[in-house]
């Protein structure tokens, strides 16, 4: 085989090897990439304190303010009325507010009798802490609030108590 022909074979082999390596790298990266934050929400079906089920998939395609709270968390309890006041503002933009209680059903029911809210509540239980972490709160602290755009992308996250003025400013992100 002549030298130019050998070079072509070597270059062709190197090209095939590089393409295979690139394809392998891309497949490896895709396996390691975690799901989009909202993708962990849509399959959830949570019990509601008043009975029935909160089916998160019904909220897909709309802006969503998701608030994780517990009855034993003083800042959570304090922010609930302001989150309830925010609901109609988000609803005017086609969105919804949902509270996920990291708590037992009995304390949540008793709390909601004293402090009723107009937004849906789901009972995530103490397992909800894992969901909090998947949504970007590595410590699992409460309260934790996430604003999703209609496309499911996270627009805002906050660990700690929110306030109505702050939530109103988040509307500008939609």
N, C-alpha and C positions, 0 to 999 in steps of 0.2 A: 504494500500500500504506500502510495506516495505521501510525502510530508503534508501537502495542502489537504489531501483527503483525510489524513489522520487528524489534522487540526479541526476540520469540520466535525468529525465524529466526537472529538473531545469536547468541543464547544457545545455541540448538540446534547451530549450527555450531561454536561454541566448545567445547561439550561433546563433540562428535564428534572435534574436533581434539585435545582433552585425552586422550580415551580412546585414540586412535591413538598419541599420543606415549607414553602409559603402556605400551601393549602393545609398542611398539618398544623402549623402555627395558628392559623385562623380557627380551625376546628377546636384546638386546645383552648384558645381564648374564649370562644363562645360557651364552652362547657363551664368555665370558671366564672363567667359573667352572671351575677345574681339577677333574678327577675326584676323588672321595673317595680318600684314600690307599690303602685296601685294594683299590679297583677296579683299580689298576695291577698288583696282585699276581695276581689270579685268572687272568688269561690266560697267565701264565708257565708254561713247561715247561722245566725245567732238567735238564741231565745230572747224574747222581749219580757221585761218584768211583768207586764200586764197580761202576758200570754201571747201566743202566736210566735211568728218568726220574723226576724229582720234579714232579708235576703239582699246582701250587698250588691249583687249583680244588677239589681233593679236601678241602682244609682249610677251605673256606668254611663259615660258620655255626658255627664253633667258636672259642674263645679261641685266640690264637696269639702266641707269643713269637718274634719274628724277630730273629736276631742276625747282623749283617754282620761278617765277620772276615777275616783273612789270616794266612798262616803267617809272614810277615815282620814282623808287628805284635806286639811283646812283650806289651802288655796284653791283646790278643786271645787269645794262647796261654795266658796266665795265668788268664783267666776261664773257659775252656772246661770244666774239671772242675766248677766251681761251677754253670755253666749245665746241665751234664749231671745234677748232683744235683737241680736244680730241676725237671727234666722230670717225674718222677713226681708231684710236687706239683701241677703244672699239669694233668697227665693225670687226676688225681683229680677235677678240675673240668671234665673233658671237653675239655681243650685239648691243644695240641701245641707243641713247640719245634722250630724249624727254623733251621739255620745256613746262611747263604749266603756262600760263599767268594769274596772279591774277589781271586782268585789263579788260577794255572794249575793244570791237573789233576795233573801229576806232583808238585809240592810238597805239594798237598793230600793225595794218596794216601799219600805218605811220612809226612806228619805224623800222619794218622789211624792209621797202623800203630803209631806210637810212643805216641799219645795217643788211644785209641779213645773214641768217644762213642756213646751210645745213641739220639741224635736224628738225624733225617734231615739230610743235608748236600746242598746244591745248588751247582753250579759256576756262579756268576754271572759269573766272569771280571772283567776290568777294566771292562767295560761296566756292571757292577753299581753302579759309582759313581754313574751317572745315576739309578738306582733309589733309592739312598740319598738323593740330593738331592730326588727327588720325594716321599720320605717325611718330609721336614722337616729334613734335615741339609745345610744350605746349603754347608758347607765340604767335605763328602764325607769327613770324617775317620773313622777306625776306632779301636776298635770302636764300633759303633752298634747299639743294641738298641731295638726297638719292641714294645710290648704292644698287641695288638688285642683288643677284646671280641668276643663271638660275632656281634655285629651289624656287625663290620668297622670300627667306630670306633676311632681311636687313643686309648688310655687313658694311655699313658706312653711317653716317648721318653728315651733317654739316649745322649749322645755320651761315650764313655770307658768304662773298665772297670766292670763290674757286680760285685756280690758277692751271695752266696747270701742273706744277711739282707735286703738291699735287694730282691731278687727276691721273696722271701717277702712283703714288705710290699706289693708290687704285687698280690698275690692279693686283697687287700681291695678292689681296684678292680673286680673281676669281679662 
